[in-house]
Amino acid sequence: MDIFKLVSTAILLSTIVLSGCSGMSHQQKGTAAGAAVGGVAGNLLCGGVLCTGAGAVVGGVIGHEVSKDDEDKR
C-alpha cells in the first residue's frame, strides 16, 4: 500500500473517531484514553488477545480514577 494512502486513511479514521468523543464527559474521555493506552501497553508487554484485554481493563480503571472531578474524590 502506498504510504500516502496509509497516512490519509489514518487521518480520516482518527478524525471520525475523535468527533464521536465530543459529547463525552471529562471522566469518560479519561477512561477511554486509559483503556487505549493500557491495551497498547498490554500488547507490547506480552502480546496476544488476553494481555491486550487485561491492559485495556487496567488502563480504563486507572484513567477513570485519575480523571475524576475533585468533588467526586471526596
N, CA, C and O atoms as a Tinker XYZ file with bonds, in Angstrom:
   296  protein
     1  N      0.845000   -1.172000    0.000000    73     2
     2  CA     0.000000    0.000000    0.000000    64     1     3
     3  C      0.897000    1.244000    0.000000    63     2     4     5
     4  O      1.921000    1.292000    0.681000    81     3
     5  N      0.500000    2.207000   -0.751000    73     3     6
     6  CA     1.219000    3.468000   -0.842000    64     5     7
     7  C      1.190000    4.188000    0.506000    63     6     8     9
     8  O      0.163000    4.174000    1.184000    81     7
     9  N      2.287000    4.808000    0.903000    73     7    10
    10  CA     2.385000    5.487000    2.197000    64     9    11
    11  C      1.391000    6.641000    2.280000    63    10    12    13
    12  O      0.855000    6.916000    3.354000    81    11
    13  N      1.139000    7.319000    1.165000    73    11    14
    14  CA     0.174000    8.425000    1.161000    64    13    15
    15  C     -1.233000    7.917000    1.482000    63    14    16    17
    16  O     -1.966000    8.545000    2.246000    81    15
    17  N     -1.600000    6.787000    0.900000    73    15    18
    18  CA    -2.918000    6.215000    1.176000    64    17    19
    19  C     -3.031000    5.781000    2.631000    63    18    20    21
    20  O     -4.081000    5.948000    3.252000    81    19
    21  N     -1.960000    5.227000    3.172000    73    19    22
    22  CA    -1.955000    4.783000    4.561000    64    21    23
    23  C     -2.115000    5.963000    5.520000    63    22    24    25
    24  O     -2.913000    5.901000    6.455000    81    23
    25  N     -1.366000    7.024000    5.292000    73    23    26
    26  CA    -1.450000    8.209000    6.148000    64    25    27
    27  C     -2.813000    8.873000    6.005000    63    26    28    29
    28  O     -3.396000    9.293000    7.004000    81    27
    29  N     -3.326000    8.975000    4.801000    73    27    30
    30  CA    -4.645000    9.580000    4.577000    64    29    31
    31  C     -5.743000    8.791000    5.283000    63    30    32    33
    32  O     -6.646000    9.376000    5.881000    81    31
    33  N     -5.665000    7.486000    5.213000    73    31    34
    34  CA    -6.651000    6.643000    5.882000    64    33    35
    35  C     -6.567000    6.796000    7.390000    63    34    36    37
    36  O     -7.595000    6.855000    8.063000    81    35
    37  N     -5.362000    6.862000    7.926000    73    35    38
    38  CA    -5.189000    7.039000    9.373000    64    37    39
    39  C     -5.755000    8.375000    9.832000    63    38    40    41
    40  O     -6.415000    8.439000   10.869000    81    39
    41  N     -5.514000    9.427000    9.090000    73    39    42
    42  CA    -6.042000   10.751000    9.449000    64    41    43
    43  C     -7.560000   10.758000    9.375000    63    42    44    45
    44  O     -8.215000   11.305000   10.262000    81    43
    45  N     -8.125000   10.169000    8.346000    73    43    46
    46  CA    -9.581000   10.126000    8.206000    64    45    47
    47  C    -10.225000    9.344000    9.343000    63    46    48    49
    48  O    -11.208000    9.798000    9.930000    81    47
    49  N     -9.682000    8.179000    9.657000    73    47    50
    50  CA   -10.248000    7.365000   10.733000    64    49    51
    51  C    -10.111000    8.041000   12.093000    63    50    52    53
    52  O    -11.037000    7.984000   12.902000    81    51
    53  N     -8.982000    8.674000   12.355000    73    51    54
    54  CA    -8.821000    9.350000   13.643000    64    53    55
    55  C     -9.757000   10.540000   13.760000    63    54    56    57
    56  O    -10.242000   10.822000   14.856000    81    55
    57  N    -10.027000   11.240000   12.686000    73    55    58
    58  CA   -10.975000   12.352000   12.709000    64    57    59
    59  C    -12.379000   11.856000   13.012000    63    58    60    61
    60  O    -13.094000   12.472000   13.802000    81    59
    61  N    -12.775000   10.773000   12.409000    73    59    62
    62  CA   -14.107000   10.214000   12.648000    64    61    63
    63  C    -14.235000    9.729000   14.089000    63    62    64    65
    64  O    -15.246000    9.981000   14.744000    81    63
    65  N    -13.221000    9.040000   14.577000    73    63    66
    66  CA   -13.266000    8.514000   15.944000    64    65    67
    67  C    -13.283000    9.645000   16.956000    63    66    68    69
    68  O    -14.063000    9.602000   17.908000    81    67
    69  N    -12.454000   10.647000   16.777000    73    67    70
    70  CA   -12.385000   11.749000   17.735000    64    69    71
    71  C    -13.643000   12.612000   17.710000    63    70    72    73
    72  O    -14.003000   13.187000   18.738000    81    71
    73  N    -14.315000   12.719000   16.581000    73    71    74
    74  CA   -15.546000   13.506000   16.546000    64    73    75
    75  C    -16.656000   12.812000   17.333000    63    74    76    77
    76  O    -17.596000   13.471000   17.776000    81    75
    77  N    -16.565000   11.528000   17.511000    73    75    78
    78  CA   -17.544000   10.800000   18.315000    64    77    79
    79  C    -17.377000   11.043000   19.795000    63    78    80    81
    80  O    -18.271000   10.708000   20.573000    81    79
    81  N    -16.264000   11.613000   20.211000    73    79    82
    82  CA   -15.982000   11.864000   21.628000    64    81    83
    83  C    -16.424000   13.247000   22.079000    63    82    84    85
    84  O    -16.217000   13.603000   23.239000    81    83
    85  N    -17.024000   14.031000   21.202000    73    83    86
    86  CA   -17.327000   15.419000   21.548000    64    85    87
    87  C    -18.373000   15.544000   22.644000    63    86    88    89
    88  O    -18.355000   16.526000   23.386000    81    87
    89  N    -19.278000   14.589000   22.773000    73    87    90
    90  CA   -20.321000   14.666000   23.789000    64    89    91
    91  C    -19.974000   13.958000   25.085000    63    90    92    93
    92  O    -20.812000   13.852000   25.981000    81    91
    93  N    -18.759000   13.479000   25.191000    73    91    94
    94  CA   -18.362000   12.717000   26.379000    64    93    95
    95  C    -17.897000   13.657000   27.491000    63    94    96    97
    96  O    -17.384000   14.746000   27.231000    81    95
    97  N    -18.087000   13.214000   28.734000    73    95    98
    98  CA   -17.600000   13.985000   29.867000    64    97    99
    99  C    -16.087000   13.812000   29.990000    63    98   100   101
   100  O    -15.487000   12.967000   29.327000    81    99
   101  N    -15.491000   14.626000   30.846000    73    99   102
   102  CA   -14.045000   14.560000   31.065000    64   101   103
   103  C    -13.649000   13.176000   31.581000    63   102   104   105
   104  O    -12.632000   12.621000   31.165000    81   103
   105  N    -14.443000   12.634000   32.473000    73   103   106
   106  CA   -14.127000   11.325000   33.053000    64   105   107
   107  C    -14.263000   10.212000   32.015000    63   106   108   109
   108  O    -13.457000    9.282000   32.000000    81   107
   109  N    -15.260000   10.294000   31.160000    73   107   110
   110  CA   -15.429000    9.288000   30.120000    64   109   111
   111  C    -14.266000    9.322000   29.126000    63   110   112   113
   112  O    -13.799000    8.279000   28.670000    81   111
   113  N    -13.806000   10.530000   28.795000    73   111   114
   114  CA   -12.654000   10.647000   27.896000    64   113   115
   115  C    -11.404000   10.064000   28.552000    63   114   116   117
   116  O    -10.604000    9.406000   27.888000    81   115
   117  N    -11.235000   10.302000   29.851000    73   115   118
   118  CA   -10.097000    9.749000   30.569000    64   117   119
   119  C    -10.131000    8.233000   30.603000    63   118   120   121
   120  O     -9.096000    7.578000   30.473000    81   119
   121  N    -11.326000    7.676000   30.779000    73   119   122
   122  CA   -11.475000    6.220000   30.784000    64   121   123
   123  C    -11.132000    5.633000   29.424000    63   122   124   125
   124  O    -10.427000    4.628000   29.344000    81   123
   125  N    -11.622000    6.248000   28.358000    73   123   126
   126  CA   -11.344000    5.751000   27.007000    64   125   127
   127  C     -9.861000    5.865000   26.672000    63   126   128   129
   128  O     -9.283000    4.950000   26.085000    81   127
   129  N     -9.246000    6.982000   27.041000    73   127   130
   130  CA    -7.821000    7.157000   26.756000    64   129   131
   131  C     -6.987000    6.154000   27.556000    63   130   132   133
   132  O     -6.023000    5.589000   27.040000    81   131
   133  N     -7.361000    5.938000   28.812000    73   131   134
   134  CA    -6.642000    4.964000   29.633000    64   133   135
   135  C     -6.762000    3.561000   29.082000    63   134   136   137
   136  O     -5.795000    2.800000   29.094000    81   135
   137  N     -7.947000    3.214000   28.598000    73   135   138
   138  CA    -8.153000    1.887000   28.018000    64   137   139
   139  C     -7.322000    1.706000   26.751000    63   138   140   141
   140  O     -6.754000    0.638000   26.523000    81   139
   141  N     -7.254000    2.746000   25.932000    73   139   142
   142  CA    -6.468000    2.659000   24.703000    64   141   143
   143  C     -4.979000    2.501000   25.008000    63   142   144   145
   144  O     -4.303000    1.656000   24.422000    81   143
   145  N     -4.481000    3.318000   25.927000    73   143   146
   146  CA    -3.063000    3.243000   26.287000    64   145   147
   147  C     -2.753000    1.902000   26.961000    63   146   148   149
   148  O     -1.722000    1.289000   26.685000    81   147
   149  N     -3.640000    1.455000   27.837000    73   147   150
   150  CA    -3.434000    0.175000   28.511000    64   149   151
   151  C     -3.469000   -0.990000   27.552000    63   150   152   153
   152  O     -2.697000   -1.937000   27.706000    81   151
   153  N     -4.342000   -0.947000   26.569000    73   151   154
   154  CA    -4.398000   -2.006000   25.579000    64   153   155
   155  C     -3.123000   -2.099000   24.757000    63   154   156   157
   156  O     -2.617000   -3.190000   24.493000    81   155
   157  N     -2.613000   -0.948000   24.358000    73   155   158
   158  CA    -1.356000   -0.934000   23.596000    64   157   159
   159  C     -0.211000   -1.431000   24.469000    63   158   160   161
   160  O      0.623000   -2.215000   24.016000    81   159
   161  N     -0.168000   -0.978000   25.718000    73   159   162
   162  CA     0.911000   -1.407000   26.621000    64   161   163
   163  C      0.842000   -2.909000   26.886000    63   162   164   165
   164  O      1.870000   -3.586000   26.902000    81   163
   165  N     -0.360000   -3.427000   27.094000    73   163   166
   166  CA    -0.512000   -4.862000   27.315000    64   165   167
   167  C     -0.077000   -5.678000   26.114000    63   166   168   169
   168  O      0.536000   -6.735000   26.263000    81   167
   169  N     -0.390000   -5.194000   24.936000    73   167   170
   170  CA     0.008000   -5.901000   23.719000    64   169   171
   171  C      1.523000   -5.852000   23.534000    63   170   172   173
   172  O      2.125000   -6.834000   23.100000    81   171
   173  N      2.137000   -4.729000   23.858000    73   171   174
   174  CA     3.584000   -4.617000   23.709000    64   173   175
   175  C      4.331000   -5.457000   24.735000    63   174   176   177
   176  O      5.394000   -6.000000   24.434000    81   175
   177  N      3.784000   -5.570000   25.951000    73   175   178
   178  CA     4.487000   -6.296000   27.001000    64   177   179
   179  C      4.524000   -7.788000   26.758000    63   178   180   181
   180  O      5.579000   -8.411000   26.883000    81   179
   181  N      3.366000   -8.383000   26.405000    73   179   182
   182  CA     3.402000   -9.838000   26.228000    64   181   183
   183  C      2.633000  -10.311000   25.002000    63   182   184   185
   184  O      2.655000  -11.504000   24.700000    81   183
   185  N      1.960000   -9.427000   24.290000    73   183   186
   186  CA     1.269000   -9.798000   23.062000    64   185   187
   187  C      0.058000  -10.673000   23.332000    63   186   188   189
   188  O     -0.150000  -11.133000   24.455000    81   187
   189  N     -0.716000  -10.895000   22.324000    73   187   190
   190  CA    -1.888000  -11.744000   22.451000    64   189   191
   191  C     -3.121000  -10.985000   22.895000    63   190   192   193
   192  O     -3.051000   -9.861000   23.393000    81   191
   193  N     -4.256000  -11.641000   22.695000    73   191   194
   194  CA    -5.538000  -11.020000   22.990000    64   193   195
   195  C     -5.755000  -10.857000   24.494000    63   194   196   197
   196  O     -6.292000   -9.841000   24.936000    81   195
   197  N     -5.346000  -11.840000   25.272000    73   195   198
   198  CA    -5.558000  -11.795000   26.715000    64   197   199
   199  C     -4.799000  -10.642000   27.360000    63   198   200   201
   200  O     -5.356000   -9.920000   28.187000    81   199
   201  N     -3.561000  -10.467000   27.000000    73   199   202
   202  CA    -2.762000   -9.379000   27.566000    64   201   203
   203  C     -3.282000   -8.016000   27.108000    63   202   204   205
   204  O     -3.293000   -7.063000   27.887000    81   203
   205  N     -3.706000   -7.921000   25.865000    73   203   206
   206  CA    -4.257000   -6.667000   25.365000    64   205   207
   207  C     -5.535000   -6.312000   26.108000    63   206   208   209
   208  O     -5.720000   -5.164000   26.510000    81   207
   209  N     -6.412000   -7.282000   26.293000    73   207   210
   210  CA    -7.655000   -7.043000   27.025000    64   209   211
   211  C     -7.418000   -6.683000   28.474000    63   210   212   213
   212  O     -8.060000   -5.779000   29.010000    81   211
   213  N     -6.495000   -7.391000   29.112000    73   211   214
   214  CA    -6.194000   -7.087000   30.515000    64   213   215
   215  C     -5.594000   -5.691000   30.648000    63   214   216   217
   216  O     -5.928000   -4.956000   31.578000    81   215
   217  N     -4.721000   -5.326000   29.734000    73   215   218
   218  CA    -4.138000   -3.988000   29.748000    64   217   219
   219  C     -5.182000   -2.915000   29.536000    63   218   220   221
   220  O     -5.123000   -1.857000   30.163000    81   219
   221  N     -6.144000   -3.177000   28.654000    73   219   222
   222  CA    -7.212000   -2.206000   28.407000    64   221   223
   223  C     -8.091000   -2.030000   29.641000    63   222   224   225
   224  O     -8.497000   -0.914000   29.964000    81   223
   225  N     -8.382000   -3.123000   30.324000    73   223   226
   226  CA    -9.204000   -3.044000   31.542000    64   225   227
   227  C     -8.482000   -2.255000   32.623000    63   226   228   229
   228  O     -9.056000   -1.350000   33.229000    81   227
   229  N     -7.237000   -2.596000   32.860000    73   227   230
   230  CA    -6.460000   -1.905000   33.896000    64   229   231
   231  C     -6.291000   -0.429000   33.532000    63   230   232   233
   232  O     -6.454000    0.444000   34.385000    81   231
   233  N     -5.968000   -0.153000   32.285000    73   231   234
   234  CA    -5.818000    1.233000   31.842000    64   233   235
   235  C     -7.110000    2.020000   31.944000    63   234   236   237
   236  O     -7.094000    3.198000   32.301000    81   235
   237  N     -8.235000    1.378000   31.632000    73   235   238
   238  CA    -9.530000    2.049000   31.753000    64   237   239
   239  C     -9.869000    2.407000   33.182000    63   238   240   241
   240  O    -10.380000    3.493000   33.455000    81   239
   241  N     -9.586000    1.494000   34.096000    73   239   242
   242  CA    -9.847000    1.762000   35.522000    64   241   243
   243  C     -8.959000    2.898000   36.020000    63   242   244   245
   244  O     -9.424000    3.793000   36.725000    81   243
   245  N     -7.694000    2.859000   35.653000    73   243   246
   246  CA    -6.771000    3.920000   36.079000    64   245   247
   247  C     -7.194000    5.259000   35.471000    63   246   248   249
   248  O     -7.209000    6.274000   36.168000    81   247
   249  N     -7.531000    5.273000   34.199000    73   247   250
   250  CA    -7.978000    6.508000   33.553000    64   249   251
   251  C     -9.251000    7.047000   34.170000    63   250   252   253
   252  O     -9.420000    8.260000   34.293000    81   251
   253  N    -10.148000    6.157000   34.558000    73   251   254
   254  CA   -11.400000    6.550000   35.198000    64   253   255
   255  C    -11.140000    7.214000   36.543000    63   254   256   257
   256  O    -11.735000    8.245000   36.857000    81   255
   257  N    -10.256000    6.628000   37.331000    73   255   258
   258  CA    -9.976000    7.157000   38.663000    64   257   259
   259  C     -9.162000    8.442000   38.612000    63   258   260   261
   260  O     -9.399000    9.359000   39.399000    81   259
   261  N     -8.211000    8.516000   37.697000    73   259   262
   262  CA    -7.360000    9.704000   37.607000    64   261   263
   263  C     -8.152000   10.916000   37.117000    63   262   264   265
   264  O     -7.877000   12.040000   37.535000    81   263
   265  N     -9.121000   10.704000   36.246000    73   263   266
   266  CA    -9.847000   11.828000   35.659000    64   265   267
   267  C    -11.096000   12.220000   36.440000    63   266   268   269
   268  O    -11.908000   13.003000   35.949000    81   267
   269  N    -11.262000   11.689000   37.645000    73   267   270
   270  CA   -12.405000   12.091000   38.462000    64   269   271
   271  C    -12.314000   13.569000   38.811000    63   270   272   273
   272  O    -11.222000   14.115000   38.971000    81   271
   273  N    -13.473000   14.211000   38.928000    73   271   274
   274  CA   -13.511000   15.596000   39.377000    64   273   275
   275  C    -13.175000   15.654000   40.861000    63   274   276   277
   276  O    -13.305000   14.655000   41.569000    81   275
   277  N    -12.741000   16.821000   41.334000    73   275   278
   278  CA   -12.380000   16.970000   42.742000    64   277   279
   279  C    -13.557000   16.682000   43.657000    63   278   280   281
   280  O    -13.358000   16.158000   44.753000    81   279
   281  N    -14.769000   17.002000   43.250000    73   279   282
   282  CA   -15.948000   16.771000   44.083000    64   281   283
   283  C    -16.211000   15.281000   44.252000    63   282   284   285
   284  O    -16.685000   14.849000   45.303000    81   283
   285  N    -15.901000   14.483000   43.211000    73   283   286
   286  CA   -16.130000   13.044000   43.266000    64   285   287
   287  C    -15.093000   12.331000   44.132000    63   286   288   289
   288  O    -15.371000   11.242000   44.635000    81   287
   289  N    -13.913000   12.908000   44.319000    73   287   290
   290  CA   -12.841000   12.269000   45.062000    64   289   291
   291  C    -13.052000   12.353000   46.587000    63   290   292   293
   292  O    -12.414000   11.620000   47.343000    81   291
   293  N    -13.923000   13.224000   47.018000    73   291   294
   294  CA   -14.128000   13.399000   48.469000    64   293   295
   295  C    -14.909000   12.295000   49.059000    63   294   296
   296  O    -15.166000   12.295000   50.263000    81   295
